Amino acid sequence: MITLHHLNNSRSQRILWMLEELEVPYQIERYQRDPHTMLAPEALRRVHPLGKSPVLTDDDLTLAESGAIIEYLQETYDAQGLLKPTDHFARQHYRYWLHYAEGSLMPLLLMKLIFSRLGKPPVPLLVRPVAGAIGKGMQKAWLDKQIAVHRDYLEKALQENPWFAGREFSAADIQMSFPLEALNSRSGLEGAPALADWLKRAQARPAYQRALAQGGPYELAGAQ
């Protein structure tokens, strides 16, 4: 039996989406972030040593990392191959976006989140003004420009095809959902109509909506 160890407002939301697209039976173990630190609870370390989410267990298998989990679910439970392209070139795009999501885009968005919080708790009160100024300066001087390059790159990709791997929806779109929702939340999609349209269509899918109902409150879903 598949069990998803699900942390609120986390990457595990897209694994719920993948499971709903596949329409396979699963159960959820729920975990809540610490409201002050926003970190995952220590209980997750009993499932996986890194204490991160998502973690998926399937009988004797314990698997972490969103991309690895998505590939495992597609290979194991997508008997009809609905979520992976059959065309050779589309499949290479599919593989690329599966890795790009966490390898290239999310590190920038994580830095954006960290720098934006330098002037806030739990940073000590006395250093918040200086830390906040440093954070804003780094964002303006370098980080926002890098994110803009990626936003333009993604916009061009979706002007050429409606979905990331080509003409058809695939698991690559599921993998890309979290960083694009984070991008929309932290930088916005103004001037990127193809990206905004992709997000609207992705979030309108019935399986996405079922995943929201299963996962509970998910702040990034409404950040449009």
N, C-alpha and C positions, 0 to 999 in steps of 0.2 A: 504494500500500500504506500502511495506517495504521501509524504508529509512535507509541507512547506513551513519552515520556521520564518514567520513573517513579522518584520519590524515596521511599526507605523512610519509613514512618510519616508520610505526608503526604496532602494532599488528592487526590493522583493515585490513591489506592486506589479512590475512588468512580468515577473514569473507567474503571478496570479493570472495575468492576461494571457500568457502563453498556455497555461493549463486550461483556461476557459476556451481558447481557440481550439485546442485539441479535444476538448470535451471528454477528458479522462477523469475518473474518480480520484479525489485527493482530500486530504484533511489539512487543517491549519492549526499550527501552534502560534499563538500571538504573544508578542513582546512589545513593551512600550518604552520609548526613550525617556531618560531622565529629563524632567522639564527644565532643569537649570543648566545642565551640561550638554543636553541633546545627544548624549552618548547612549549606546545600546546597553541593556542591563547585563550584569555579570552572568545571569542564567544562560545566555547564549554561548558562553564558553564551555558549558557542559555538552553542547552539541558539536561545536567546532572550536579548536584552540584559539582562533583569532577573535572569536566573539562577535562576528560580523553577520549581517544579513544581506542577501538571502542565503540560506542553507537549505538544501533539499535532501531528504532521506527517502530512499526507495528500497525497501527490504534491508539488505545489509550494506547498501551503498550510502555514503554520506558525501555530498558534493557541494562545494561553495563556488563563488564567482558566477555572476549572471550569464556571461557568455558561455561558460562551460555547461551550466545548467540548461540553457536554451538549446545548445547543440545536443546534449544528451536527450532531452525530451523530444526533440525533432527526430533524432535517429531511432529512438526507442518506441515512440508512440505515434508518430506521423506516418502510418502505414501507407497512406495514399500520396504522400509527398506534397501535401497542400501548402506547406510553409517553407519549402526550399525549392528554388528554381531548378528546372531540368536543363535549360539552355546553358551551354558552357560559359559564355561570357556573362550572363546574368548570375551564374553561380559564383564567378570570381568577384563580382560586385557584392554579392551577398556575403561572402567571406570577409571582404574588406570592411564593410560597415559593421559587421559583428565585432571586429577588433578596433576599429576607429573610435567607436562610441566611448570606450573606457580608456583606450590607449592615447588618444589625441585630444578629444573634446572635454571629457570630464575633468582631467587635471586642471585645465584653465578655469572651469566653472567652480571647482573646489577652491582654487586660489581666490577667485572672486568672492566667494562666501567668506573665507577667512579674513581677507583684507577689509571687507565691509564690516566686520565685527570687531576690529581692533580697538575701536573707541567705545566698546560696550562691555558689560560684565560677561565673563568673569575677569577681564583685564582689571588690575588694581586701579582704583579711582584716581590716584595721583598721576598715573601715567596715561590715562585714557586720552587726554587732549593731544599729546605727542603721538601716541600710537594711532589714534584716529587720523591725524594729519598724514602720517606715513602711509597708512592704508589707502587713503584717498589719492595721495600722490602717486603711489605705485599703480593704482588702477588707471589713473588718467595718463600717466607717462608711458605705460607699457601694456598692462593687462587688457584694458578695453580695446586697444588697437589689435591685439592678437585675436581676441574674441570676434572682433568685426571681420577679420580675414576669414575665420572659419564660418561665420554666418554667411558671408558672400559666397564662399565655396559651396556650402550646403544649399543655398538658394539656387545656384546654377545647376547643381545636380538634380534638384527637383523641378527645374524648368524643363529638363530634358526627359524626365520620366516621372510618372505620378507617384511611384514608390521607390524606395532606395535601391532595390535589386533590379528594377526594371518596370515592366508594365503591370506586374501582379504584386499584391501584398505578400509579404514573407516575414519570417521570424527576424530578419534584419530590421524591419520596421519596429518590431517589439523591442529589440535591443536599443534602438536609437531613441525610443520614446522618453526614457528618463533624462538623458542629457538635453534633449530638446525642450522638455517641459521645464527643466532647470534653467536653460538659456532664456526661455520666455519669461520665467519668473525673475531672473536677475538682470537681464539686459533688454528684454523685449524683442519682438519680431517686427518692429516698425521698419518699413522699407524692404521687407522680405515676404511678399505675398504668397509665393509658392510654399514657403515654410509654414506660414500661418494656415494655408489651405490644407497642407498635409496634416498638421496637428488637429485641425477641425475634423477631417475625415477619419483619422486614426481614433480619436476619442469618441466618435459617433458609432464605431463598430459595436455590435451587440455584445461581443465577448469582452470588450474593454469595459462596457457598462456593468456587465455581470461581475467583473473583477473588482470594480469599485465597490459594488454592493458587498462583496465578500471581504474585502480588505479593510473597510471602514474609512474614516476621514483621511483624505489624501490631499494635502494643500496644493500640490503642484497641478492637480487636475483642473483647478479653476483659475489658474494664473494665465488668463488670456487677455 
